[in-house]
Amino acid sequence: SSAPVVSDEMISVYADGSSIHISGLKNENAVVSVYNSIGQEEIHFVSSAKSFSIPTSNLSCGIYFVKINSDKNCLIKKVMITK
């Protein structure tokens, strides 16, 4: 059985020139992964914070996919990294 997808209204994921910002998470350990456009994992960590920012200075410009996995939910959002 697949995990239910979280509605976009609950979790905000967006990128600016220096970071990917994530907010609206519950206080549960969420596994956060950032993948490049060809599916290579660039960033991976676990967070229990409700909101946080991921620095993007080590990422090239382009399209990335942010995957957030928690005990109850899975969400994938596309972001554009620009400098």
All heavy atoms as an XYZ file, in Angstrom:
624
protein
N       0.847     -1.191      0.000
C       0.000      0.000      0.000
C       0.884      1.242      0.000
O       1.871      1.299      0.713
C      -0.924      0.000      1.204
O      -0.175      0.111      2.388
N       0.520      2.200     -0.798
C       1.322      3.420     -0.890
C       0.869      4.424      0.157
O      -0.283      4.438      0.573
C       1.198      4.024     -2.287
O      -0.135      4.366     -2.550
N       1.796      5.269      0.556
C       1.490      6.291      1.558
C       0.607      7.369      0.930
O       0.757      7.677     -0.247
C       2.783      6.912      2.076
N      -0.309      7.934      1.694
C      -1.130      9.015      1.140
C      -0.283     10.246      0.859
O       0.693     10.506      1.551
C      -2.152      9.298      2.244
C      -1.520      8.774      3.496
C      -0.631      7.631      3.084
N      -0.637     10.962     -0.155
C       0.098     12.178     -0.518
C      -0.475     13.342      0.276
O      -1.689     13.495      0.382
C      -0.021     12.445     -2.035
C       0.624     13.781     -2.392
C       0.634     11.323     -2.813
N       0.400     14.135      0.846
C      -0.016     15.297      1.628
C      -0.528     16.377      0.679
O       0.045     16.592     -0.383
C       1.175     15.836      2.441
C       0.763     17.035      3.268
C       1.743     14.762      3.325
N      -1.589     17.058      1.063
C      -2.091     18.129      0.195
C      -1.122     19.299      0.213
O      -0.430     19.551      1.195
C      -3.473     18.584      0.655
O      -3.369     19.366      1.816
N      -1.072     20.016     -0.905
C      -0.141     21.132     -1.032
C      -0.425     22.253     -0.036
O       0.451     23.039      0.268
C      -0.201     21.705     -2.451
C       0.430     20.760     -3.464
O       1.096     19.802     -3.044
O       0.252     21.001     -4.663
N      -1.674     22.329      0.459
C      -2.005     23.405      1.392
C      -1.309     23.217      2.733
O      -1.117     24.151      3.476
C      -3.517     23.483      1.627
C      -4.325     23.878      0.407
C      -4.610     22.700     -0.525
O      -4.878     21.599     -0.026
O      -4.538     22.898     -1.741
N      -0.940     21.977      3.066
C      -0.365     21.703      4.381
C       1.128     22.000      4.439
O       1.626     22.501      5.431
C      -0.617     20.244      4.771
C      -2.090     19.909      4.942
S      -2.377     18.142      5.131
C      -1.605     17.839      6.710
N       1.844     21.679      3.385
C       3.301     21.819      3.383
C       3.716     22.759      2.267
O       3.280     22.610      1.133
C       3.989     20.454      3.213
C       3.655     19.558      4.414
C       5.500     20.622      3.077
C       4.210     18.168      4.307
N       4.549     23.720      2.605
C       5.054     24.681      1.632
C       6.504     24.334      1.317
O       7.318     24.148      2.228
C       4.962     26.090      2.212
O       5.669     27.002      1.401
N       6.815     24.226      0.023
C       8.184     23.983     -0.432
C       8.463     24.977     -1.552
O       7.761     24.997     -2.551
C       8.363     22.543     -0.960
C       9.796     22.342     -1.443
C       8.010     21.519      0.101
N       9.471     25.828     -1.361
C       9.837     26.764     -2.429
C      11.322     27.091     -2.343
O      11.954     26.896     -1.305
C       8.999     28.048     -2.364
C       9.300     28.939     -1.184
C      10.221     29.982     -1.300
C       8.681     28.759      0.043
C      10.507     30.795     -0.223
C       8.962     29.558      1.123
C       9.877     30.581      0.989
O      10.177     31.382      2.062
N      11.866     27.551     -3.453
C      13.283     27.899     -3.512
C      13.433     29.374     -3.839
O      12.634     29.937     -4.583
C      13.983     27.057     -4.583
N      14.456     29.989     -3.233
C      14.856     31.328     -3.642
C      16.298     31.229     -4.127
O      16.764     30.141     -4.435
C      14.669     32.349     -2.508
C      15.488     32.016     -1.271
O      16.449     31.233     -1.375
O      15.166     32.545     -0.200
N      17.008     32.294     -4.201
C      18.362     32.256     -4.753
C      19.388     31.541     -3.897
O      20.453     31.198     -4.385
N      19.077     31.285     -2.625
C      20.105     30.721     -1.753
C      19.681     29.465     -0.992
O      20.531     28.779     -0.440
C      20.548     31.776     -0.732
O      19.447     32.156      0.064
N      18.370     29.178     -0.949
C      17.898     28.060     -0.127
C      16.609     27.467     -0.678
O      15.892     28.117     -1.439
C      17.616     28.520      1.310
O      18.778     29.002      1.926
N      16.349     26.234     -0.247
C      15.029     25.632     -0.408
C      14.361     25.731      0.954
O      14.934     25.310      1.963
C      15.128     24.157     -0.839
C      15.810     24.035     -2.200
C      13.737     23.514     -0.869
C      16.162     22.609     -2.591
N      13.177     26.316      1.002
C      12.462     26.523      2.259
C      11.308     25.530      2.357
O      10.536     25.382      1.406
C      11.933     27.951      2.335
C      13.010     28.984      2.197
N      13.816     29.354      3.241
C      13.441     29.686      1.122
C      14.682     30.266      2.821
N      14.477     30.479      1.538
N      11.203     24.880      3.509
C      10.143     23.902      3.750
C       9.468     24.278      5.056
O      10.134     24.520      6.060
C      10.712     22.475      3.832
C      11.400     22.116      2.505
C       9.618     21.462      4.175
C      12.161     20.816      2.521
N       8.136     24.346      5.034
C       7.397     24.649      6.256
C       6.077     23.896      6.256
O       5.628     23.392      5.231
C       7.157     26.158      6.396
O       6.381     26.617      5.310
N       5.457     23.825      7.420
C       4.167     23.171      7.563
C       4.246     21.704      7.924
O       3.236     20.997      7.895
N       5.440     21.223      8.287
C       5.578     19.827      8.677
C       5.073     19.612     10.095
O       5.064     20.531     10.908
C       7.042     19.396      8.592
C       7.686     19.441      7.211
C       9.181     19.169      7.322
C       7.040     18.424      6.298
N       4.682     18.400     10.397
C       4.327     18.047     11.776
C       5.619     17.721     12.521
O       6.670     17.536     11.925
C       3.397     16.844     11.775
C       2.048     17.127     11.158
C       1.149     15.924     11.305
C      -0.268     16.118     10.907
N      -0.653     17.183     10.064
N       5.543     17.663     13.835
C       6.725     17.323     14.634
C       6.951     15.818     14.632
O       6.732     15.133     15.617
C       6.555     17.815     16.077
C       7.106     19.197     16.275
O       7.776     19.727     15.401
N       6.826     19.788     17.414
N       7.356     15.290     13.506
C       7.710     13.879     13.414
C       8.957     13.798     12.546
O       9.219     14.683     11.752
C       6.567     13.073     12.815
C       6.079     13.606     11.487
C       4.765     12.970     11.049
O       4.027     12.459     11.887
O       4.514     12.992      9.848
N       9.718     12.760     12.727
C      10.953     12.645     11.952
C      10.607     12.488     10.479
O       9.981     11.512     10.078
C      11.774     11.454     12.427
C      12.442     11.729     13.755
O      12.628     12.887     14.136
N      12.803     10.690     14.466
N      10.998     13.457      9.689
C      10.764     13.435      8.250
C      12.100     13.223      7.554
O      13.086     13.886      7.877
C      10.124     14.733      7.783
N      12.136     12.297      6.621
C      13.323     12.072      5.810
C      13.198     12.968      4.582
O      12.237     12.863      3.821
C      13.450     10.592      5.387
C      14.678     10.398      4.506
C      13.517      9.698      6.617
N      14.152     13.879      4.426
C      14.114     14.849      3.337
C      15.236     14.523      2.363
O      16.396     14.406      2.763
C      14.266     16.282      3.882
C      14.236     17.293      2.750
C      13.187     16.580      4.910
N      14.873     14.363      1.089
C      15.859     14.101      0.048
C      15.653     15.102     -1.074
O      14.521     15.450     -1.398
C      15.702     12.683     -0.510
O      15.841     11.723      0.507
N      16.761     15.562     -1.664
C      16.699     16.443     -2.822
C      17.388     15.725     -3.972
O      18.546     15.307     -3.843
C      17.384     17.797     -2.539
C      17.336     18.687     -3.777
C      16.715     18.498     -1.349
N      16.650     15.558     -5.078
C      17.155     14.850     -6.250
C      17.313     15.825     -7.410
O      16.479     16.713     -7.600
C      16.184     13.747     -6.673
C      16.000     12.671     -5.640
C      15.002     12.768     -4.683
C      16.830     11.558     -5.621
C      14.828     11.778     -3.725
C      16.670     10.562     -4.663
C      15.666     10.678     -3.720
O      15.503      9.704     -2.765
N      18.347     15.615     -8.231
C      18.496     16.436     -9.427
C      17.582     15.905    -10.526
O      16.852     14.922    -10.326
C      19.966     16.514     -9.861
C      20.539     15.172    -10.275
O      19.843     14.230    -10.627
N      21.865     15.085    -10.219
N      17.621     16.518    -11.695
C      16.669     16.191    -12.755
C      16.875     14.807    -13.357
O      15.993     14.293    -14.035
C      16.711     17.247    -13.860
O      18.016     17.299    -14.404
N      18.034     14.178    -13.092
C      18.235     12.821    -13.593
C      18.154     11.783    -12.472
O      18.560     10.636    -12.634
C      19.557     12.686    -14.384
C      20.770     13.048    -13.532
C      19.516     13.529    -15.650
C      22.110     12.724    -14.193
N      17.611     12.195    -11.330
C      17.307     11.255    -10.263
C      18.423     10.961     -9.288
O      18.279     10.081     -8.442
N      19.516     11.696     -9.357
C      20.610     11.493     -8.406
C      20.314     12.256     -7.117
O      19.963     13.433     -7.155
C      21.933     11.972     -8.988
C      22.387     11.183    -10.197
C      23.594     11.824    -10.875
O      23.655     13.033    -11.026
N      24.540     10.994    -11.287
N      20.475     11.568     -5.987
C      20.233     12.221     -4.698
C      21.386     13.161     -4.380
O      22.544     12.752     -4.350
C      20.089     11.163     -3.606
C      19.652     11.743     -2.281
C      19.433     10.654     -1.252
O      20.438     10.028     -0.842
O      18.292     10.420     -0.875
N      21.061     14.431     -4.162
C      22.074     15.455     -3.861
C      22.158     15.755     -2.363
O      23.229     16.058     -1.849
C      21.736     16.757     -4.603
C      21.690     16.632     -6.106
C      23.052     16.819     -6.751
O      24.013     17.118     -6.045
O      23.131     16.665     -7.984
N      21.022     15.703     -1.670
C      20.953     16.043     -0.249
C      20.043     15.029      0.418
O      19.020     14.629     -0.153
C      20.394     17.468     -0.050
C      21.316     18.506     -0.695
C      20.182     17.785      1.428
C      20.727     19.909     -0.753
N      20.403     14.606      1.645
C      19.585     13.645      2.380
C      19.792     13.897      3.872
O      20.927     13.960      4.333
C      20.013     12.214      2.030
C      19.246     11.162      2.756
N      18.097     10.614      2.259
C      19.461     10.583      3.949
C      17.631      9.716      3.119
N      18.439      9.688      4.149
N      18.709     14.078      4.601
C      18.820     14.225      6.052
C      17.469     13.964      6.700
O      16.450     13.871      6.026
C      19.358     15.610      6.443
C      18.458     16.752      6.067
C      17.552     17.271      6.979
C      18.522     17.309      4.797
C      16.725     18.322      6.625
C      17.706     18.359      4.443
C      16.803     18.860      5.363
N      17.478     13.846      8.017
C      16.258     13.649      8.794
C      16.039     14.890      9.644
O      16.980     15.409     10.250
C      16.350     12.396      9.692
C      15.113     12.239     10.549
C      16.587     11.150      8.850
N      14.792     15.380      9.679
C      14.486     16.567     10.470
C      13.205     16.341     11.267
O      12.266     15.728     10.778
C      14.282     17.777      9.557
O      13.876     18.887     10.323
N      13.188     16.846     12.482
C      11.963     16.826     13.276
C      11.396     18.234     13.445
O      10.450     18.443     14.193
C      12.233     16.198     14.648
O      13.223     16.944     15.327
N      11.975     19.197     12.723
C      11.509     20.587     12.804
C      10.243     20.764     11.966
O      10.023     20.049     10.992
C      12.595     21.528     12.323
N       9.428     21.748     12.336
C       8.232     22.057     11.558
C       8.575     22.852     10.304
O       7.840     22.816      9.325
C       7.229     22.840     12.406
C       6.594     22.007     13.495
C       5.525     22.803     14.227
C       4.851     21.934     15.264
N       3.763     22.639     15.944
N       9.678     23.589     10.345
C      10.111     24.344      9.170
C      11.630     24.485      9.209
O      12.233     24.484     10.282
C       9.446     25.720      9.125
O       9.833     26.490     10.241
N      12.223     24.555      8.034
C      13.672     24.693      7.941
C      14.034     25.113      6.523
O      13.186     25.116      5.629
C      14.390     23.386      8.316
C      13.887     22.186      7.584
C      14.403     21.811      6.363
C      12.880     21.414      8.138
C      13.935     20.717      5.686
C      12.394     20.303      7.469
C      12.926     19.953      6.237
N      15.296     25.479      6.350
C      15.824     25.861      5.034
C      17.033     25.005      4.718
O      17.811     24.663      5.598
C      16.224     27.340      5.022
O      15.098     28.150      5.241
N      17.160     24.658      3.431
C      18.290     23.864      2.958
C      19.141     24.779      2.077
O      18.660     25.250      1.044
C      17.807     22.670      2.120
C      16.810     21.812      2.907
C      18.993     21.843      1.637
C      16.060     20.810      2.041
N      20.401     25.058      2.455
C      21.254     25.891      1.596
C      21.462     25.226      0.234
O      21.624     24.011      0.147
C      22.567     25.978      2.371
C      22.232     25.586      3.768
C      21.067     24.650      3.683
N      21.450     26.027     -0.814
C      21.606     25.487     -2.172
C      22.897     25.957     -2.839
O      23.056     25.794     -4.042
C      20.400     25.887     -3.053
O      20.288     27.319     -3.072
C      19.114     25.287     -2.535
N      23.826     26.512     -2.067
C      25.052     27.046     -2.664
C      25.875     25.968     -3.357
O      26.626     26.257     -4.291
C      25.893     27.740     -1.597
O      26.190     26.835     -0.546
N      25.748     24.699     -2.924
C      26.517     23.618     -3.530
C      25.761     22.931     -4.670
O      26.244     21.949     -5.226
C      26.912     22.581     -2.474
C      25.705     21.978     -1.787
O      24.636     22.577     -1.743
N      25.872     20.790     -1.234
N      24.572     23.420     -5.033
C      23.793     22.843     -6.127
C      23.908     23.719     -7.368
O      23.957     24.942     -7.267
C      22.310     22.719     -5.741
C      21.980     21.836     -4.540
C      20.483     21.887     -4.251
C      22.425     20.397     -4.786
N      23.930     23.088     -8.529
C      23.917     23.828     -9.792
C      22.513     24.356    -10.053
O      21.532     23.851     -9.503
C      24.322     22.904    -10.940
O      25.603     22.374    -10.727
N      22.397     25.353    -10.904
C      21.084     25.848    -11.303
C      20.343     24.741    -12.047
O      20.955     23.943    -12.750
C      21.223     27.066    -12.212
S      21.949     28.488    -11.394
N      19.034     24.710    -11.876
C      18.235     23.715    -12.583
C      17.038     23.278    -11.775
O      16.705     23.863    -10.744
N      16.399     22.218    -12.247
C      15.198     21.689    -11.608
C      15.591     20.566    -10.649
O      16.393     19.689    -10.996
C      14.204     21.173    -12.661
C      13.695     22.349    -13.502
C      13.043     20.432    -12.012
C      12.852     21.944    -14.682
N      15.017     20.597     -9.463
C      15.255     19.576     -8.439
C      13.914     19.111     -7.891
O      12.906     19.819     -7.975
C      16.121     20.133     -7.299
C      17.544     20.389     -7.722
C      17.892     21.572     -8.364
C      18.533     19.443     -7.503
C      19.198     21.801     -8.780
C      19.846     19.674     -7.915
C      20.153     20.845     -8.551
O      21.446     21.075     -8.961
N      13.918     17.917     -7.321
C      12.724     17.357     -6.708
C      13.011     17.151     -5.229
O      13.997     16.514     -4.859
C      12.340     16.039     -7.379
C      11.962     16.227     -8.821
C      12.918     16.140     -9.818
C      10.654     16.525     -9.168
C      12.580     16.337    -11.149
C      10.312     16.729    -10.496
C      11.267     16.632    -11.489
N      12.147     17.706     -4.381
C      12.276     17.578     -2.935
C      11.282     16.515     -2.491
O      10.075     16.654     -2.709
C      11.981     18.921     -2.228
C      12.112     18.763     -0.718
C      12.917     20.008     -2.745
N      11.780     15.446     -1.893
C      10.929     14.360     -1.406
C      10.942     14.382      0.109
O      12.010     14.388      0.725
C      11.436     13.016     -1.921
C      10.593     11.833     -1.487
C      11.119     10.547     -2.097
C      10.273      9.357     -1.700
N      10.835      8.088     -2.242
N       9.762     14.421      0.701
C       9.616     14.443      2.154
C       8.824     13.195      2.547
O       7.671     13.037      2.153
C       8.881     15.713      2.620
C       9.618     16.954      2.128
C       8.746     15.721      4.139
C       8.823     18.236      2.258
N       9.464     12.311      3.295
C       8.837     11.077      3.768
C       8.715     11.130      5.272
O       9.706     11.355      5.966
C       9.704      9.865      3.411
C       9.217      9.147      2.182
O       8.029      9.067      1.921
N      10.158      8.619      1.425
N       7.525     10.925      5.796
C       7.343     10.793      7.236
C       6.613      9.484      7.486
O       6.323      8.735      6.552
C       6.554     11.979      7.791
O       5.232     11.951      7.295
N       6.303      9.220      8.747
C       5.627      7.967      9.085
C       4.311      7.812      8.346
O       3.933      6.720      7.965
C       5.369      7.898     10.592
C       6.657      7.729     11.382
O       7.659      7.291     10.781
O       6.663      8.034     12.577
N       3.611      8.914      8.142
C       2.261      8.835      7.591
C       2.147      9.371      6.171
O       1.152      9.116      5.506
C       1.300      9.619      8.490
C       1.246      9.119      9.915
C       0.271      9.948     10.731
C       0.230      9.495     12.164
N       1.298     10.026     12.977
N       3.099     10.131      5.704
C       2.922     10.839      4.442
C       4.162     10.815      3.571
O       5.272     10.647      4.059
C       2.551     12.300      4.718
C       1.273     12.431      5.504
O       0.240     11.933      5.095
N       1.346     13.087      6.647
N       3.928     11.043      2.286
C       5.018     11.197      1.317
C       4.634     12.332      0.381
O       3.500     12.389     -0.093
C       5.226      9.915      0.535
S       6.510     10.042     -0.707
N       5.561     13.241      0.150
C       5.304     14.394     -0.714
C       6.522     14.626     -1.592
O       7.654     14.552     -1.112
C       5.035     15.639      0.148
C       4.888     16.967     -0.585
C       3.599     16.992     -1.388
C       4.916     18.125      0.391
N       6.285     14.889     -2.869
C       7.368     15.266     -3.778
C       6.994     16.587     -4.434
O       5.891     16.726     -4.962
C       7.602     14.185     -4.858
C       8.016     12.873     -4.197
C       8.674     14.654     -5.850
C       8.139     11.713     -5.160
N       7.885     17.559     -4.338
C       7.649     18.875     -4.939
C       8.815     19.223     -5.850
O       9.967     18.954     -5.536
C       7.540     19.950     -3.861
C       6.370     19.799     -2.926
C       5.080     20.279     -3.535
C       4.972     21.771     -3.411
N       3.673     22.292     -3.794
N       8.505     19.864     -6.963
C       9.541     20.301     -7.908
C       9.906     21.739     -7.574
O       9.029     22.570     -7.347
C       8.993     20.196     -9.336
C       9.998     20.591    -10.384
C       9.505     20.235    -11.776
C       8.377     21.138    -12.219
N       8.024     20.962    -13.632
N      11.207     22.034     -7.554
C      11.676     23.399     -7.327
C      12.715     23.749     -8.382
O      13.390     22.875     -8.921
C      12.270     23.606     -5.917
C      11.223     23.414     -4.835
C      13.456     22.688     -5.669
N      12.844     25.032     -8.670
C      13.839     25.532     -9.612
C      14.902     26.284     -8.815
O      14.582     27.214     -8.069
C      13.191     26.474    -10.617
C      14.172     27.148    -11.539
S      14.805     26.072    -12.813
C      13.521     26.199    -14.015
N      16.158     25.855     -8.958
C      17.275     26.514     -8.296
C      17.867     27.520     -9.283
O      18.265     27.160    -10.393
C      18.358     25.522     -7.859
C      17.785     24.449     -6.929
C      19.536     26.252     -7.209
C      17.268     24.954     -5.619
N      17.894     28.783     -8.884
C      18.520     29.841     -9.668
C      19.515     30.554     -8.774
O      19.427     30.501     -7.545
C      17.479     30.840    -10.200
O      16.764     31.392     -9.088
C      16.491     30.161    -11.132
N      20.469     31.220     -9.353
C      21.486     31.925     -8.558
C      21.474     33.401     -8.909
O      21.149     33.773     -9.992
C      22.874     31.357     -8.830
C      22.927     29.850     -8.658
C      23.498     29.464     -7.338
C      23.403     27.953     -7.186
N      24.091     27.313     -6.228
